[in-house]
Structures are given as C-alpha cells and as structure tokens.
Amino acid sequence: MKTMQKIVSMLLVAAIAVSFGLAAFAAAPAPFENSVLNVTGDGLKDKEVTIIRVFTAKIDDKNANGRYDSGETASYVLEDAWKPFFNTEVTTKPGGQVTDTEAYEYIRKLTPEEKLVTFAKAAKDHYLNPANKSGFSALEVKRTAGSNNTATFTGLKSGYYLVLPAGGSTGTNRASDAMLVNVVNDTDLNIKTEYPTVDKTIVENGADKSGASARIGEILTFRLTAKVPNMAEFKQYYLNFKDTASAGLTLDKSSIKVSVISQGTQHEIALTKGTHYTETIQDNKPEAGKTSMSIVFADLKKTADSLGIKAGDTIQVEYKAMLNETALTVAPNTNTAQLEYSTNPEGNEHGESNPSETKTYTFGVEIHKYADSTKNVLLPGAVFQLFNDPKTAVIQLYKVSETEYRAATQAEIEKGTNITDSFETVAQGNIVIKGLKEGRYLLEEATAPSGYNKLTKPVEFEIAAQYEPDGSLSVGYPKYSVGSVPSADAIINVQNKNGTFLPETGSIGTIGLTIAGAALIIGGIGFGSRRKKEQE
C-alpha cells in the first residue's frame, strides 16, 4: 500500500514540476477545455466519483494541437473557493491571503509522500464540510463508474484536481482515499479503493459454493462474510447485513449465529444478540413469499474497541434454511445479501455494497411406463418406489395429483396427509416427480401391472449438474442419463414385458398333453388295423 502511495505521490509531484517548468507562472493562453480523466478502482462499479478542480492550468500550447507537449509551459491559478483552506494550510501571516505562487510551492514541496497524503485528506475534509460546500459547485464534476469499475470525465478544463471516490472506501492500512492528480492531457488514474463487501455462500460438505442443488425438505447452511473496515476516520460506524431469501427457502430463525474471526489466529469470537448487534426478521418482505433478515451493528467501532476486533478481521453470519414445497424446479431459488455501511465520519450517511447471491436448484423427472416396444402407449398399474443410489431409505413423496408427486418435507411427513412411499402409473400421462437433488437414483418396481412380468432389477438414473462461478447452472445442464446411456430429456423410459404361462406338474397343461398322447396312440392302433384289413 505504502509503495503504491509513494509511487503515485512521486508521479504527481513530478507531473506538477514538469508541467510548471521553469516558467511556471509566465503568461499563457486559456486552459484546455477537452481533457479526459479516467478514474479506475476496485469495487467502483455503480459508485459515484467526484473530482474538484483546485488549480486551473493555462497551457502555452506552442504546437496549437490542444495537448501539453514537452517544452511547453503552464501557469497555475488557485481557485477562489480553495483560498480559505490554503490560507489556513499555507500562510503563517495572521489574516494573510495566500498567493498562487505560494500555494503552488507549498504543494510542490510536499515530500515524502505521507505529507501529500495528509494534505489530500485535509483538502477532502475541508470540501466535505457543509459550511464550505457552496463555493465548490462550479468546480466539481460527478460521474458514476460503469461495469468496468471506471468513471470517465470528459471535456475537463486543464488543471490540478482532488479526486474523491464515493464515501465508505476504507482500506485496512490506508488513512484516506483522497487523491490529487494533474490533468493537462488525457489521464488515467488508478485509485486504491476498498469498499465494504459481503460474500454469500452455501456451505456444503465444508466447502463454500455459490450454486448447489437440494431435495425439497433438505436443510441448507448459508454463510455471509465481510471484512471489518478501517474505522479510524469515523466517530461511529453503522453496518447492516441485509439478507433476502426467495419464497422457496424457509429460514430457521433459531439457527442464526454471528461471530468475528481473527485475521491472524483464526480465533472465533461469538457475538451476542442485543448486546453487540440487533436482529430483525420480516416474512413476505420486500415481496410476497420472501423473507428478509437484518443483522445490524449500530456502532461497529464501539463493539470492535470493546472486543479487541481489528480492521481485516472477518464478521461471519451463518444460518440454516429449508428448501420448501414452493421451490422452483430447474429455475434458481435465490438468496441475496448486501451490506449497508457508513460513508461519512459521523456515521449517519450510508452506502450499499454490490449484492452477493446464491442459487439453489431442485430438479424433476418424468416416468414413462410402457409395454413391450410400444413406447407411445402408457402402461398403468405399475407401482414404484424411489431410492437414492446407493440404496438407503425410500424417498417419501407428497402426492399433488394422479400424475404429479414431489419430495415431501419433514413437517408434511409428520402430518401424514397425501404422503406416500410409492406411486402408481396411470393411463392419463407420465408420472412427474419434482424436488430432487442432483445425484444417482434407483427406481424399483414393487408391483407389476396385471399380466406383465415384474422388473428383475431397479432402473438406475442420474441427474447431473454443473455451476458457473456466479452459481448459475452451466449451459446444457442439468443432464440426465438412464444407466450409462445419456438421455435427451428428463423422461425415464421404463418397459414391462407380457407375462407367459409355463407348464406345471398336474396342471391343465400336463393333462392336456397326456390326453393328446393317448389319442395319438389310439389313433395309431386304429390306423394299423385298417391297413392290415386292406392288405388282406
């Protein structure tokens, strides 16, 4: 961090010195009006950047090309709105008025870089003081950074600018985000911003994931993490973890756990509701069916001081939620988190982080039961049970209709209404089963339709899923397969073959054969007698 500040500082001082030259305040034409400044910084997307002109630079444009070139000179004029600040910072004469030259010389001599950083912070504080705001309206320009984390300022008057990213950027070791930059040509400024951010994940088998699948009724663990910011400039610091779960997720309110994990030792400090933070939960907010939760630190700085929490430590919020019966199939069931945080030293102005989102998926299959090779004719009357592979307990299902079932929740199983551990194929259509997690399954026939043989082994099928870094399903997923054969869709084809009657001892089949044999013997005797008579 310090190395970067030093480099930036030296470049700024060098730029001023070069641009001023030996004839820094010689007569010069009007300033350029077409300069461009690109301000880039991590986390600047959708955030406002403000620049305030401190000096206007008048360039001796000998080449008349609208650019500052080597060998050309410039004169810098201090803007009137900044004179009260420089009168305090620069002159030691009681009631004295600083001159342009004195202001220039003062900045030029700000070395080492810590002095320039301190000056920039002081200029920022002066600008942000409500008592001074009225004089700066003609000197300030505001732009919002785009998706590339860059705010672009065009048509600028050449000069020396104070650059301020939106409030709330607080690096672990940095005192201020205020930067000073010389703009006489098109200029790129990379500022070291570090805004509060939140990372939301699904915890599965000890790993943090942005996307995962679950069976309806399954309990998932969600985790929110954020770094403790540098609060040195703040009198108090407000921080709010704002979490919103879609209608397909039911929050377990008793499972919420808040703690701080030390950056160095990884020691975990449990925080207490009502003492260190407050908790608010609203069902059906902000949209019908959704649940919102807020974990609020009214003054994180006070809490941090009392517990020895340092900048860079991690605040962690964990809770559990169930994928419920309203969960969307294949479409994501989202869970979004966002931070609201202080942006000014008093702690009474707030900004918001970019949201972090998890996506939970659940899938479904269709069971197509048919006879022999006639796939287009449905075969009713087959009773099946569904198991995970390897086989464990049968999956309990909730019967929605004659043709639709879904995985049941524990509460539904305990209640017992419409709960079944099997399903029967019907003539009206395929059997749809929803609410399944990715993985391998066994479809076992418990009863074959009348007149058909029962399957000798279960039908094995698999639902496969793959996720992108943002938790979205990868293109082409979910994928389905029956046995080792990929399926073009979610339809599981199951064939039954007609039954046959086999002979039994003493059965009608055996008697029939005996009678037929006797008849042949008798017939043979008769045929032999007639043949003998004919020969005589």
Secondary structure as GFF3:
##gff-version 3
##sequence-region A 1 536
A	DSSP	alpha_helix	2	20	.	.	.	ID=ss1
A	DSSP	beta_strand	35	40	.	.	.	ID=ss2
A	DSSP	beta_strand	48	59	.	.	.	ID=ss3
A	DSSP	beta_strand	74	78	.	.	.	ID=ss4
A	DSSP	three_ten_helix	80	82	.	.	.	ID=ss5
A	DSSP	alpha_helix	83	89	.	.	.	ID=ss6
A	DSSP	alpha_helix	100	108	.	.	.	ID=ss7
A	DSSP	alpha_helix	113	128	.	.	.	ID=ss8
A	DSSP	three_ten_helix	130	136	.	.	.	ID=ss9
A	DSSP	beta_strand	140	144	.	.	.	ID=ss10
A	DSSP	beta_strand	150	156	.	.	.	ID=ss11
A	DSSP	beta_strand	159	165	.	.	.	ID=ss12
A	DSSP	beta_strand	179	183	.	.	.	ID=ss13
A	DSSP	beta_strand	187	190	.	.	.	ID=ss14
A	DSSP	beta_strand	199	204	.	.	.	ID=ss15
A	DSSP	beta_strand	207	209	.	.	.	ID=ss16
A	DSSP	beta_strand	211	213	.	.	.	ID=ss17
A	DSSP	beta_strand	219	227	.	.	.	ID=ss18
A	DSSP	beta_strand	239	245	.	.	.	ID=ss19
A	DSSP	beta_strand	249	261	.	.	.	ID=ss20
A	DSSP	beta_strand	268	270	.	.	.	ID=ss21
A	DSSP	beta_strand	278	283	.	.	.	ID=ss22
A	DSSP	beta_strand	291	297	.	.	.	ID=ss23
A	DSSP	alpha_helix	300	307	.	.	.	ID=ss24
A	DSSP	beta_strand	314	323	.	.	.	ID=ss25
A	DSSP	beta_strand	333	342	.	.	.	ID=ss26
A	DSSP	beta_strand	350	352	.	.	.	ID=ss27
A	DSSP	beta_strand	356	361	.	.	.	ID=ss28
A	DSSP	beta_strand	363	371	.	.	.	ID=ss29
A	DSSP	beta_strand	374	378	.	.	.	ID=ss30
A	DSSP	beta_strand	383	388	.	.	.	ID=ss31
A	DSSP	beta_strand	397	399	.	.	.	ID=ss32
A	DSSP	beta_strand	404	407	.	.	.	ID=ss33
A	DSSP	alpha_helix	410	415	.	.	.	ID=ss34
A	DSSP	beta_strand	419	420	.	.	.	ID=ss35
A	DSSP	beta_strand	423	424	.	.	.	ID=ss36
A	DSSP	beta_strand	431	436	.	.	.	ID=ss37
A	DSSP	beta_strand	439	447	.	.	.	ID=ss38
A	DSSP	beta_strand	459	464	.	.	.	ID=ss39
A	DSSP	beta_strand	479	482	.	.	.	ID=ss40
A	DSSP	beta_strand	485	487	.	.	.	ID=ss41
A	DSSP	beta_strand	491	496	.	.	.	ID=ss42
A	DSSP	alpha_helix	508	535	.	.	.	ID=ss43
###
